[in-house]
Amino acid sequence: MKLPPATLPVPEVGRIDVGHAARITGFALTDIPVLIRARLLRPLGNPGPTAPRFFSAVEIRELAASRDWLDKAQRAVSLHNRRRNSGRSSGSSHVGAESNGSVIKTNNLGVRPTFSHSSDA
């Protein structure tokens, strides 16, 4: 019988996958790629862009026990989320430029508003 990933025991040594690394460090599964890009986590080997990432279990446990590393990692995740969420406030409008240099206004979804032109002016 195969156990669901959350109930599988985390190995003490050897390699672990992204899910186990997230559980050990206390970060969300979606935060692990952010930590890799920030060079705060180093996968084993030289995985290709779409290849699964594996980590040293011993190294991940050491990092998770370090307050300094946790602080740096949290700052990296917070900065990523702040950048990702910037410009998502409701009702805001964004200014863009057309290829001819004129400025246009768009709504927060990047859609240019349409106006109906009435013939009776």
WOWO-V53775 format. One record per backbone hydrogen bond with DSSP energy under -1.0 kcal/mol. NH is the residue of the N-H (numbers start at 1). CO is the residue of the C=O. E is the energy in kcal/mol with one decimal. If there is no record, write none. Layout:
nh,co,e
NH,CO,E
NH,CO,E
This chain:
nh,co,e
7,4,-1.8
16,55,-2.5
21,17,-2.2
22,18,-2.4
23,19,-2.1
24,20,-2.6
25,21,-2.3
26,22,-1.9
31,28,-1.5
35,31,-2.2
36,32,-2.0
37,33,-2.4
38,34,-1.9
39,36,-1.5
40,35,-2.9
41,35,-1.2
44,54,-3.6
55,16,-2.7
57,14,-3.0
60,56,-2.4
61,57,-2.1
62,58,-2.1
63,59,-2.5
64,60,-2.5
65,61,-1.1
66,63,-1.4
70,66,-2.3
71,67,-2.3
72,68,-2.2
73,69,-3.0
74,70,-2.6
75,71,-2.2
76,72,-2.2
77,73,-2.3
78,74,-2.7
79,75,-2.5
80,76,-2.2
81,77,-2.5
82,78,-2.6
83,79,-2.5
84,80,-2.5
85,81,-2.3
88,85,-1.6
92,89,-1.2
94,106,-2.3
96,104,-2.7
98,102,-2.8
101,98,-1.9
104,96,-2.2
106,94,-3.0
107,111,-2.3
110,107,-2.3
